[in-house]
Amino acid sequence: MKKNIFLRRILKLVIGTIVLYGVLSLVISTYFINNMFDDLQVQELKPRAKVIADLMIRYQQGAFNKTEFDKQLGIYNTIWNNATYIYDTNGNLIIKNYGLLLMMDNSRMEPEADKVFRGYLTSVLSGNNIVDNKNTIPVVGLPIINDGKITGAVFVATPPSEQITAFLGITRALVLSTLGVLLLIIYPVYQLTRRIVNPLKQMQNVAISMAHGNLEIKANEDHKDEIGELGYSLNYLSERLAQTISVLEVERNRLKQTIDGLSEGIIAIDPENTITHANPAIHQIFAERNGDKLADILPIQELGEDFDTVLALGYTIARNIEWEKTTLRVTMSPIADETLKIVGAVGLFQDITLAERLEQTRHDYVANVSHELRTPISALRALLETLIDDMIPDEGTKKRYYSLMMHETMRLSRLINDLLTLSRLQTDAIPAKKAKFLLNEVIENLAEQYFPLAKEKEIEFSFSQLPEDLLITSNQDFVEEILIILLDNAIKYTPSGGSISLCTALHEKSILIAVSDTGIGISTEDLPHIFERFYKCDKAHATQGSGLGLAIAYEIIQKLGEKITVESELGKGSKFAFTLSDI
């Protein structure tokens, strides 16, 4: 039945409109037809009243006797079906005659008619014609004028039955015409309504199909009216909706790819703790754990409790946890809909192990810088205080103190220069300027400088050059600085009786330069950190040096685009080697 609601409403509207039109037509026509009918009857009664008045004058003049007068008056009233009242000049009713129809009901009409006639008698006798349109009995009155004198008055009335008969006839005609119009119009309206309803049903089916995801279906646009425009609008809506869904799909896939590509783990859950999304990183963090529930992936009970708290209270929770030698920063936030109702939660798991290590390195760096700066400054302060207090009596001791102060000042200057050099290498994005130079010449010059230093410490020093003195393209100052750093460390950490070697060799398409020693060596734990700033194998910082040399060498190697390696064994010595590729 619901499928025909629109059709039934249209039919009811049409039928109601026609019926209302018939009723209004009947009411309005009743008013106007009554007045019109009264006017017509009055126009008919005026000549009749004139005829009867002339008949009465002739009777008064003796043209015929009373019997003949009554006969003639009866004939007229029978033909016209009128009621005739004749009064004398004193207002006395002298003659009363009814037509055939009035004779059937004159007892009911007479008292009412007599009131009307007597009410109009004065006006008629004064010479004014009267027409009664306000009463149910149309009346025309004329004076009887005989030889210029008013000798009475004649009133002619028509029976109400004629009005009733005419009204009933008109009413039947209106009712029949209304029914006829209703019968004639109901079928075309039904067909026209079906032509409206059927396309609307088809569009309803299209809309339902669209709601179920079928955006390929099309509505009929062939109608040349508002229904066709509605079909076009529905198809346009479908196209725009398909485009919007396509864009949303692309954005969803892009967002999914972005989330899946993050190194941070992400878990999204619904209020039942069922996982709605988990990117690959979360499975890597928690050792490839899988499942649909939160507890299947998260091995730590406290994390599940935190998610429950977020879902229940709707605020964000952040904490750090330790998991298998890694530090994780976990941030859990609620997901709310447009009514601010909590419909889920999302957790972000960040591996901050390196960040924590870098922070610790930063703290260590500050501590190392402070330590390295404090040592020469403390020595200078002690020497200066001694001199200021005149606690040194002889000039020889004062000169020794001045020499020590100069040594600490130079040490402090070297430390600052090393810091500035390292900072410049790390922050300057301009590549190193390269030029051609002879490598054997550089090796030979450095060997001449370090022979005396090694001999002074009773260390055997050897070097080897390339069979052919090659021209290489690099930064000569940088290469010399690297070799000086490596040779300084070798002499510093090699005890007397040890040996140091500086070797060069062709290795594939590059030159390999290596500095080897038989010194104290480096432990396996320290090797990954040997090129860090201020890093010393001696944790107590008892040995000389700032711990910046190898860091500077490493930054220079990066600047040149080369590689540096280290091989060492604790107690047996170390070997540092770097490459020069542009031959």
C-alpha positions, 0 to 999 in steps of 0.5 A: 500500500505504501507504494501507492501513497502518492498516487492515492493522494493525487487522486484524493486531491483531484476528487476533493477539488472537483467536489469542492468546486461543485459545492462552491458552484452550487452555493454561489449559483444559489445566491445569484440564480435566486436573484436572477430568477426573482428579476425574471419573474418580476419582469414577467409579472409586470405585464400580467399585473397591467393586464389585470389592472386594465381588466378591473378598470373595464369591469368598473366601467361596466364593460362586463358583469362580475361573473364575466370578470371572475371568469376572465380573471380565473382564465388569466391566473390559470394560464399564468399560475398566479395569485391575484389580490385586488384592494379598494381605496380603503385597503379592503381586499375585494377580490382574491383569485389563485392559479391551479398550483396555488390552490393546492397550498393557498392556506399556507400562502395566504396569511403571509401574502396578505401581510406583504400586500397590505404592507405595500398597499400605501406605496401602490395607491400613491402611484409607485410600483413595488417589487418585492425581491426580499421575500420568498414570494415575488410580488408586483403591485400596480394602482388601478387608475380609472378616469385619472383617479386611483380606485384600488390596487392590484397585486400579482404574485408567483408561487414559491414552488416555481422557484423551488422547481427551478432551483432543484433543476439547476441543482440537479444539473450542477450535481450531474455536471460535477459527477460527469466531470469527475468521471471524465477527469478521473481516468486521465488524472490517474494515467497522468499521475502514473506517468509521474509516480512510475519515474519517481519509483524508478528514481527511488530504486536508483537512489537505493542502489546508490546507497548500496554502493552501485554508482553505475546505475543511471536514472531516466533523463528523457522526460522533458519536464521537472522529472527529467531535471530530477533524473539529471540531478540524480545522475549528476549527484551519482557522478559527483559522488563517484568522484568524491568516493574515488578521491577519498579512496585515493586519500585513504590509500595514500594515508594507509601507505603513509602510515604503513611506511612510517618507522613508528608503530601505529595501532588503532582500535575500536571501543571493543579493543578490536584492532582496526589498523596496525602498520608493519612497523608495530609488528617489527617492534614487537617481534612479529606478533599478530592477531585481531585483539590488542592483547595479541600484539602488545605483550605488555599488560600496562599498555592494554590498561592505558588503552582502556583508560583512554577509551573510558576517560577520553584523554591522551596518555604518554609514557616511555617503556623499555622493551628488549634493549630498546626505549619506546615512547608510547602516545595514546590518544582518543578518537571522537566522532562529530558528537565528541563520543569516543569511538576508538583510540590510536597508539603511536610507538616511537623507538627513541633508543637512538634519540636517548643515546644521542641525548646521552652523547650530548651530555657526555660531550658537554661533560668532556668539553668541560673536563678538557677545558677545566684541566688546563684552566685549573693548572693555569689558575694554580700557577698564577695564584702561586706567582701572585702570592710571591711564593716563588723566591728564585727566577729559575723556578719562575721561568719553569712556571712560566714555561708550564703556563705557556704549555697549558695555554698552547694545550688550551689553544689546540683544544679550542682549535680542534673544536673549531675545526670539527665544528667547521667540518660538520657545519660547512656544506661546501665541498672540499677543494681538490687539486693534483699533488704527488702522494710519495712526496707527502709521505716522505715529508711526513716520514722525515718529521716523525723519524725523530719523534719515534727515535726519541721514544725508542719506537721503530718507524718505517714507511713505504711509498708507491712504486711510481710517484702518482699524481692524485686529485684530492685536498693535500692539506686534509690528507696531511692532517689525517696522517698527522692525527693517525701518526700522533695517536700511534706514537702516543699509544705505542710504548717504547720498543714498539713499531709504527709503519706508514704504508701506501698501496694500490688497491683496485682503482684507489690508493690505500694508505694505512698507519699501523702500530703495536700499541695498546690497541682498542677493545671490541666494545670501544671500536664502534665509538672510536670516531666520536667526539671526546671519546677515549678508551681511557674512561678516566681521561688519564692519558693526554689528548682531547679525544677530538683527533679521530673525530676530525679525521672522520669528518675530513674523510666524509668531506673528501668522499672517502672511507676510513676503517680501523682494525684493532686488538686489545694489547696487540696494536691498531691499524687505521686505513683510508682510501684516496680514489681520484688517481 
